[in-house]
């Protein structure tokens, strides 16, 4: 019965005659318009992401956070022509990133205001540039006919890497910086959702540069802290622990989750945002 219904649905949605009927008939008109908008968003989605990326790369939200600006002043700040700035502003306004004020000056929109101080999200947006390059020919990417740029960004996930444990700090730092920048999105939520006070030693597996453990150290001064990640990443974490003055109670251990035993002594283990 379900299969027959789905077959009928597919035939109707593929019919131009049904499209004309649906947009005219009052009971189906709102559904047809909603579906048309959803389909247009799929078609224009790449444009949306590129507009957002341009705004972030130009640091537009930080510029407008200081106050609304006229088009010419804004063009000077961004290093663009007036025409190019006008096109970008209109495109960004359609996404609620900016808005045109009554005095013909441009200010932050609802979404743009949220991004002003949200370094975690803007770091992810910047990172997408690498993926965009890979998706220039998505069919070739799926067939394995290209050399993905993303594999260079995430070297430990590259099948051609003989052993992730042999990677240098220089090779892992870029992706590790991204993971650290985006970690605050969930760190405080996790720390407030669970009773860490009843534990004495926390081990964070795949803990990156120690961003989560640094937050845990501030929230729960009694905790002893351990981190387990690839040796090169663990080295970065140790540096952060020393810089934060918690090296006496926070220690990073290098190894591979698939090859090495986990450090012993913890009565609580966390695994957050592991790829």
C-alpha positions as CSV (number, residue, x, y, z in Angstrom):
1,X,0.0,0.0,0.0
2,X,2.8,2.4,0.9
3,X,4.7,1.6,-2.2
4,X,1.6,2.2,-4.4
5,X,1.1,5.6,-2.7
6,X,4.7,6.6,-3.2
7,X,4.6,5.6,-6.9
8,X,1.4,7.7,-7.4
9,X,3.0,10.6,-5.6
10,X,6.1,10.5,-7.8
11,X,4.0,10.4,-11.0
12,X,2.0,13.4,-9.9
13,X,5.0,15.4,-8.8
14,X,6.7,14.7,-12.1
15,X,3.6,15.9,-14.1
16,X,3.5,19.5,-15.4
17,X,-0.3,19.3,-15.5
18,X,-0.4,18.5,-11.8
19,X,1.9,21.4,-11.1
20,X,-0.5,23.8,-12.9
21,X,-3.4,22.3,-11.0
22,X,-1.7,22.5,-7.6
23,X,-0.8,26.2,-7.9
24,X,-4.3,27.1,-9.0
25,X,-6.3,24.9,-6.5
26,X,-6.8,26.8,-3.2
27,X,-6.3,23.8,-0.9
28,X,-2.9,22.8,-2.5
29,X,-1.6,26.3,-3.5
30,X,0.2,26.9,-0.2
31,X,1.8,23.5,-0.4
32,X,3.0,24.1,-4.0
33,X,4.5,27.5,-3.0
34,X,6.3,26.0,0.0
35,X,7.7,23.2,-2.0
36,X,8.8,25.6,-4.8
37,X,10.6,27.8,-2.3
38,X,12.3,24.7,-0.8
39,X,13.4,23.6,-4.2
40,X,14.8,27.1,-5.0
41,X,16.8,27.0,-1.8
42,X,18.4,23.8,-3.0
43,X,19.2,25.4,-6.4
44,X,20.6,28.5,-4.8
45,X,22.2,27.0,-1.7
46,X,25.7,27.2,-3.0
47,X,25.2,30.9,-3.7
48,X,24.0,31.4,-0.1
49,X,27.1,29.7,1.3
50,X,29.4,31.8,-0.9
51,X,27.7,35.1,0.2
52,X,28.2,34.0,3.8
53,X,31.8,33.1,3.1
54,X,32.5,36.4,1.4
55,X,31.1,38.3,4.4
56,X,33.3,36.3,6.8
57,X,36.4,36.6,4.7
58,X,35.9,40.4,4.4
59,X,35.3,40.6,8.2
60,X,32.1,42.4,7.4
61,X,30.3,41.6,10.6
62,X,33.1,43.0,12.8
63,X,33.1,46.2,10.6
64,X,29.4,46.7,11.1
65,X,29.5,45.8,14.8
66,X,31.1,49.3,15.3
67,X,28.0,50.9,13.8
68,X,26.0,51.2,10.5
69,X,27.9,52.6,7.5
70,X,26.9,54.2,4.2
71,X,27.7,52.3,1.0
72,X,30.8,54.3,0.1
73,X,32.3,54.2,3.5
74,X,31.6,50.5,3.7
75,X,33.2,49.9,0.3
76,X,36.4,51.7,1.5
77,X,36.5,49.5,4.6
78,X,36.1,46.3,2.6
79,X,38.4,47.2,-0.3
80,X,35.7,46.7,-2.9
81,X,34.1,48.9,-5.5
82,X,30.8,50.6,-4.7
83,X,28.9,48.4,-7.2
84,X,30.4,45.2,-5.8
85,X,29.7,46.3,-2.2
86,X,26.1,47.0,-3.2
87,X,25.6,43.6,-4.7
88,X,27.1,41.9,-1.7
89,X,25.0,43.9,0.8
90,X,21.8,43.1,-1.1
91,X,22.6,39.4,-1.3
92,X,23.6,39.4,2.4
93,X,20.3,41.2,3.3
94,X,18.3,38.5,1.7
95,X,19.9,36.1,4.1
96,X,19.3,38.4,7.1
97,X,23.0,38.8,7.6
98,X,22.8,42.6,7.2
99,X,19.9,45.1,6.8
100,X,19.5,48.5,5.3
101,X,18.5,51.1,7.8
102,X,16.1,54.0,7.2
103,X,19.0,56.4,6.6
104,X,20.4,54.3,3.7
105,X,23.2,52.9,5.9
106,X,23.9,49.3,6.3
107,X,23.9,47.6,9.7
108,X,23.9,44.1,11.1
109,X,21.0,41.8,10.5
110,X,19.7,39.2,12.9
111,X,22.0,36.4,11.7
112,X,25.0,38.8,11.2
113,X,24.8,40.1,14.8
114,X,25.0,36.5,16.2
115,X,28.2,35.9,14.2
116,X,30.1,38.9,15.4
117,X,31.6,37.2,18.5
118,X,30.9,33.6,17.5
119,X,34.5,32.6,16.5
120,X,33.5,28.9,16.5
121,X,31.0,29.3,13.7
122,X,33.1,31.7,11.6
123,X,36.1,29.3,11.9
124,X,33.9,26.5,10.4
125,X,32.8,28.9,7.6
126,X,36.4,29.7,6.8
127,X,37.2,26.0,6.7
128,X,34.5,25.3,4.1
129,X,36.7,27.0,1.5
130,X,38.7,23.7,1.3
131,X,35.6,21.7,0.8
132,X,34.3,24.1,-1.9
133,X,37.4,23.4,-3.9
134,X,36.9,19.7,-3.7
135,X,33.2,20.0,-4.7
136,X,34.0,21.9,-7.9
137,X,33.5,18.5,-9.7
138,X,31.5,16.4,-7.2
139,X,31.1,13.5,-9.6
140,X,34.9,13.2,-10.1
141,X,35.3,13.4,-6.3
142,X,32.8,10.6,-5.7
143,X,34.5,8.4,-8.3
144,X,37.9,9.0,-6.7
145,X,39.3,10.7,-9.8
146,X,40.6,13.8,-7.9
147,X,43.1,14.4,-5.1
148,X,40.9,16.0,-2.4
149,X,42.2,19.1,-0.7
150,X,40.4,18.1,2.4
151,X,42.6,15.1,2.8
152,X,45.5,17.5,3.3
153,X,43.6,19.4,5.9
154,X,42.7,16.3,7.8
155,X,45.9,14.3,7.3
156,X,45.2,11.7,10.0
157,X,42.1,10.6,8.1
158,X,43.9,10.2,4.8
159,X,44.2,6.5,3.9
160,X,47.6,7.2,2.4
161,X,49.0,8.2,5.8
162,X,51.1,5.3,6.9
163,X,50.6,6.0,10.6
164,X,48.8,9.0,12.1
165,X,51.0,8.7,15.2
166,X,54.0,9.8,13.1
167,X,52.4,13.1,11.9
168,X,54.3,16.2,13.0
169,X,52.8,19.2,14.9
170,X,53.0,21.3,11.7
171,X,50.8,18.7,9.9
172,X,48.1,18.5,12.5
173,X,48.0,22.1,13.8
174,X,45.6,23.6,11.2
175,X,42.8,21.1,11.8
176,X,43.5,21.0,15.5
177,X,43.1,24.8,15.6
178,X,39.7,24.4,13.9
179,X,38.5,21.8,16.4
180,X,39.7,24.0,19.3
181,X,37.9,27.0,17.9
182,X,34.6,25.1,17.5
183,X,34.8,23.3,20.8
184,X,33.2,26.0,22.9
185,X,30.0,25.4,21.1
186,X,29.4,22.4,23.3
187,X,31.9,22.5,26.1
188,X,29.8,24.6,28.5
189,X,26.7,22.6,27.7
190,X,28.4,19.3,28.6
191,X,29.9,20.8,31.8
192,X,26.6,22.0,33.0
193,X,24.7,18.8,32.0
194,X,26.6,16.3,34.1
195,X,27.8,16.1,37.7
196,X,31.5,16.3,37.4
197,X,31.9,17.1,41.1
198,X,31.5,13.4,42.0
199,X,34.6,12.4,40.0
200,X,38.3,12.9,40.7
201,X,40.0,12.3,37.4
202,X,38.7,13.1,33.9
203,X,40.1,11.6,30.7
204,X,39.2,13.3,27.4
205,X,39.8,10.9,24.5
206,X,40.5,12.7,21.2
207,X,40.7,15.9,23.2
208,X,42.7,17.9,20.7
209,X,44.5,20.9,22.1
210,X,42.7,20.5,25.4
211,X,40.0,23.2,25.0
212,X,37.4,21.1,26.8
213,X,39.8,20.2,29.6
214,X,40.7,23.8,30.0
215,X,37.1,24.7,30.5
216,X,36.6,21.7,32.9
217,X,39.7,22.9,34.9
218,X,38.1,26.3,35.4
219,X,34.7,24.9,36.3
220,X,35.9,22.1,38.6
221,X,39.3,23.0,40.3
222,X,39.4,19.6,42.1
223,X,39.6,17.5,39.0
224,X,42.7,15.8,37.8
225,X,42.8,15.9,34.0
226,X,44.2,13.6,31.3
227,X,44.0,13.9,27.5
228,X,44.6,11.2,24.9
229,X,45.2,12.1,21.3
230,X,47.8,11.7,18.5
231,X,51.3,12.4,19.8
232,X,51.6,15.6,17.8
233,X,48.2,16.9,19.0
234,X,49.0,15.9,22.6
235,X,52.1,18.0,22.3
236,X,50.0,21.0,21.5
237,X,47.7,20.3,24.4
238,X,50.6,20.1,26.8
239,X,51.7,23.6,25.7
240,X,48.3,24.9,26.4
241,X,48.1,23.3,29.8
242,X,51.5,24.9,30.7
243,X,50.3,28.3,29.4
244,X,47.2,28.1,31.5
245,X,49.1,27.2,34.6
246,X,47.5,23.8,35.1
247,X,50.4,21.5,34.1
248,X,50.5,20.0,37.6
249,X,47.1,18.5,37.2
250,X,46.6,18.2,33.5
251,X,48.7,15.8,31.4
252,X,48.4,14.9,27.7
253,X,49.2,11.3,26.5
254,X,50.0,10.6,22.9
255,X,48.9,7.5,21.0
256,X,46.4,6.0,18.6
257,X,42.9,5.1,19.7
258,X,43.1,2.0,17.5
259,X,46.6,0.9,18.5
260,X,47.4,2.2,22.0
261,X,45.9,1.5,25.4
262,X,44.2,4.4,27.1
263,X,45.9,6.0,30.1
264,X,44.8,4.5,33.4
265,X,43.5,6.2,36.5
266,X,40.5,8.1,35.3
267,X,37.0,7.5,36.8
268,X,35.3,9.4,34.0
269,X,36.0,9.4,30.2
270,X,34.6,11.8,27.7
271,X,34.6,11.5,23.9
272,X,33.5,14.8,22.3
273,X,33.3,15.6,18.6
274,X,35.6,12.8,17.5
275,X,35.8,12.4,13.7
